[in-house]
Amino acid sequence: MEREKKIEEYDVVIIGGGAGGLTAGIYSGRARLKTLLIEKSLVGGLATYTNEIENYPGFPEGTTGLGLMNLFEKQAKKFGVKFKGTDVKSVDFSGEVKIVETFRNIYKSKVVIVASGGRPRVTGAENEETFLFDKGISFCATCDAASNSGKDVLIIGSGDAAIEEGMFLTKFANKVIVSVIHDEGKMDCNEIAKAEALANPKMEFVWNTVVKRFEGGEHLENVVLENLRTKEEVNIKVPTCFEFIGYLPNTEIFNDKLNMTDKGYVLVNENMETNVSGVYAVGDVTDKFLKQVATAVGDGAIAGYAAEKFIAEEETYKSQILGKDGVVFVYDASEAGCRDCLAEVEKLEKEMQKNHCVTRVDIYKSRGLSDRMEIDEVPRLAIVKGGKIVKILGENFDPEEVKSILA
Ligand SMILES: Cc1cc2nc3c(=O)[nH]c(=O)nc-3n(C[C@H](O)[C@H](O)[C@H](O)COP(=O)(O)OP(=O)(O)OC[C@H]3O[C@@H](n4cnc5c(N)ncnc54)[C@H](O)[C@@H]3O)c2cc1C
């Protein structure tokens, strides 16, 4: 018999515990929001794969990915963020309360922050599945460098990650062979990394090649490369092949739930808002120009702050806007037309005396409230009755009509 899932309620649920998710947690936790962060594998995310991070501000001597992420985690915990080590299986964003489901639990939340990042792309070559991870195909130089001390290793790819991790591996391995898809001398990494790699006597390049096949017994023994020009096969006898050929976003569970690019990256605006109200996305999972710890941190800060503002506005909307019968005057204090209309509204307010209230919403300060009322032009008068907006009037409103609606 299927076990009934336990239901828990939160202000904010964050899916993914990398740099973006942890930063969002630091902000929302510090804003005293009841925050849950769900991480299916290692807290710290992809940054923990790299031994050296030299470009994160505040660490002039550089730091390790794991060390840096441990500090992020410590800081999030200090602000009361709760952590769960499990996989989010499905989400339902269709209602006002968002649902996040894991194997054992159902989490209900006012806000969800998607911070699920990406995962390494694989080559798709023959037998790749057989040798993944501990059988010889690795995506993590930090994890597998020491066990390759004194041995030859192969790297697939020539981007920044491939070359920087390759350089790191030269400290352990006897030789680091790099399979590059491009013509001799052409690489996808930055020029500094390229110059350093080409000058490193422990690095060797096999140009114009792609992986054709992985071979071995229990463990990887040989990688067959194919020369794209000559079609010749090249055997590279190595116990470990490191693949650094890009990433795929972890967004399968958000298909048909969030707007995404054709490559599956979540689309957000500058406030990290997705197309669903109350759902934000941050870091590598979004369609962004630069995927780095520093940019994921910036996104996380915005989303954590936005979550707090969203929840506060939602509460104001329910209690002050819909909570009592009356008039909501939506205006822009800097517009003359709005100021004239305000005088009319104040006259109406006196006529209605204490029977009905008039709430003022400055669209400039409280965009979230006017958006909830679906008002994008000002001035407007929203008439609220019985917890609902029953009519929206323009600047030439008739005070008698307002009074009769509210009567
Ligand atoms: C080898 C390597 C070297 C790098 N070097 C640098 C560097 O020097 N400097 C730098 O700034 N950046 C570097 N980066 C990039 C940096 O690591 C990423 O930009 C950063 O980690 C992005 O953070 P994120 O929070 O968006 O995503 P991630 O770090 O990818 O975290 C996402 C997390 O979400 C979890 N998750 C996914 N789906 C689910 C689910 N359904 N349920 C629960 N959890 C889920 C994943 O397990 C993962 O832990 C490097 C990356 C790699 C791979």
The ligand as an SDF file (V2000), in Angstrom:
LIG
                    3D

 53 58  0  0  0  0  0  0  0  0999 V2000
   34.4220   22.0060  -13.5590 C   0  0  0  0  0  0  0  0  0  0  0  0
   33.7800   23.3240  -13.2790 C   0  0  0  0  0  0  0  0  0  0  0  0
   34.5590   24.4170  -12.9640 C   0  0  0  0  0  0  0  0  0  0  0  0
   33.9560   25.6610  -12.6640 C   0  0  0  0  0  0  0  0  0  0  0  0
   34.7450   26.7020  -12.3170 N   0  0  0  0  0  0  0  0  0  0  0  0
   34.1800   27.8810  -11.9400 C   0  0  0  0  0  0  0  0  0  0  0  0
   34.9950   28.9600  -11.4740 C   0  0  0  0  0  0  0  0  0  0  0  0
   36.1960   28.8660  -11.3780 O   0  0  0  0  0  0  0  0  0  0  0  0
   34.3640   30.1130  -11.1180 N   0  0  0  0  0  0  0  0  0  0  0  0
   33.0100   30.2620  -11.1800 C   0  0  0  0  0  0  0  0  0  0  0  0
   32.5150   31.3300  -10.8180 O   0  0  0  0  0  0  0  0  0  0  0  0
   32.2280   29.2640  -11.6380 N   0  0  0  0  0  0  0  0  0  0  0  0
   32.7750   28.0770  -12.0150 C   0  0  0  0  0  0  0  0  0  0  0  0
   31.9930   27.0510  -12.4830 N   0  0  0  0  0  0  0  0  0  0  0  0
   30.5550   27.3250  -12.7020 C   0  0  0  0  0  0  0  0  0  0  0  0
   29.7740   27.2760  -11.4090 C   0  0  0  0  0  0  0  0  0  0  0  0
   30.0510   26.0610  -10.7540 O   0  0  0  0  0  0  0  0  0  0  0  0
   28.2810   27.3850  -11.7240 C   0  0  0  0  0  0  0  0  0  0  0  0
   28.0240   28.5320  -12.4820 O   0  0  0  0  0  0  0  0  0  0  0  0
   27.4650   27.4610  -10.4200 C   0  0  0  0  0  0  0  0  0  0  0  0
   27.6920   26.2980   -9.6900 O   0  0  0  0  0  0  0  0  0  0  0  0
   25.9860   27.6370  -10.7290 C   0  0  0  0  0  0  0  0  0  0  0  0
   25.2550   27.5440   -9.5430 O   0  0  0  0  0  0  0  0  0  0  0  0
   23.6930   27.1530   -9.5520 P   0  0  0  0  0  0  0  0  0  0  0  0
   23.2500   27.3040   -8.1430 O   0  0  0  0  0  0  0  0  0  0  0  0
   22.9890   27.8920  -10.5860 O   0  0  0  0  0  0  0  0  0  0  0  0
   23.6250   25.6430  -10.0310 O   0  0  0  0  0  0  0  0  0  0  0  0
   24.3510   24.3130   -9.5620 P   0  0  0  0  0  0  0  0  0  0  0  0
   25.6370   24.5980   -8.8860 O   0  0  0  0  0  0  0  0  0  0  0  0
   24.3570   23.4330  -10.7620 O   0  0  0  0  0  0  0  0  0  0  0  0
   23.3590   23.7180   -8.4640 O   0  0  0  0  0  0  0  0  0  0  0  0
   22.1220   23.1700   -8.8110 C   0  0  0  0  0  0  0  0  0  0  0  0
   21.7640   22.1190   -7.7920 C   0  0  0  0  0  0  0  0  0  0  0  0
   20.4120   21.7150   -7.9840 O   0  0  0  0  0  0  0  0  0  0  0  0
   20.3050   20.3350   -7.6750 C   0  0  0  0  0  0  0  0  0  0  0  0
   19.0930   19.8020   -8.3150 N   0  0  0  0  0  0  0  0  0  0  0  0
   18.8340   19.7080   -9.6430 C   0  0  0  0  0  0  0  0  0  0  0  0
   17.6090   19.1700   -9.8550 N   0  0  0  0  0  0  0  0  0  0  0  0
   17.0890   18.9220   -8.6220 C   0  0  0  0  0  0  0  0  0  0  0  0
   15.8770   18.3310   -8.1700 C   0  0  0  0  0  0  0  0  0  0  0  0
   14.9450   17.8980   -9.0280 N   0  0  0  0  0  0  0  0  0  0  0  0
   15.6770   18.2000   -6.8420 N   0  0  0  0  0  0  0  0  0  0  0  0
   16.6140   18.6290   -5.9500 C   0  0  0  0  0  0  0  0  0  0  0  0
   17.7980   19.1800   -6.3230 N   0  0  0  0  0  0  0  0  0  0  0  0
   18.0360   19.3160   -7.6330 C   0  0  0  0  0  0  0  0  0  0  0  0
   21.5930   19.7500   -8.2300 C   0  0  0  0  0  0  0  0  0  0  0  0
   21.9130   18.5210   -7.6040 O   0  0  0  0  0  0  0  0  0  0  0  0
   22.6040   20.8570   -7.9190 C   0  0  0  0  0  0  0  0  0  0  0  0
   23.2960   20.6180   -6.7250 O   0  0  0  0  0  0  0  0  0  0  0  0
   32.5590   25.8080  -12.7520 C   0  0  0  0  0  0  0  0  0  0  0  0
   31.7820   24.6840  -13.0820 C   0  0  0  0  0  0  0  0  0  0  0  0
   32.3840   23.4520  -13.3350 C   0  0  0  0  0  0  0  0  0  0  0  0
   31.5430   22.2720  -13.6460 C   0  0  0  0  0  0  0  0  0  0  0  0
  1  2  1  0
  2  3  1  0
  2 52  2  0
  3  4  2  0
  4  5  1  0
  4 50  1  0
  5  6  2  0
  6  7  1  0
  6 13  1  0
  7  8  2  0
  7  9  1  0
  9 10  1  0
 10 11  2  0
 10 12  1  0
 12 13  2  0
 13 14  1  0
 14 15  1  0
 14 50  1  0
 15 16  1  0
 16 17  1  0
 16 18  1  0
 18 19  1  0
 18 20  1  0
 20 21  1  0
 20 22  1  0
 22 23  1  0
 23 24  1  0
 24 25  2  0
 24 26  1  0
 24 27  1  0
 27 28  1  0
 28 29  2  0
 28 30  1  0
 28 31  1  0
 31 32  1  0
 32 33  1  0
 33 34  1  0
 33 48  1  0
 34 35  1  0
 35 36  1  0
 35 46  1  0
 36 37  1  0
 36 45  1  0
 37 38  2  0
 38 39  1  0
 39 40  1  0
 39 45  2  0
 40 41  1  0
 40 42  2  0
 42 43  1  0
 43 44  2  0
 44 45  1  0
 46 47  1  0
 46 48  1  0
 48 49  1  0
 50 51  2  0
 51 52  1  0
 52 53  1  0
M  END
$$$$
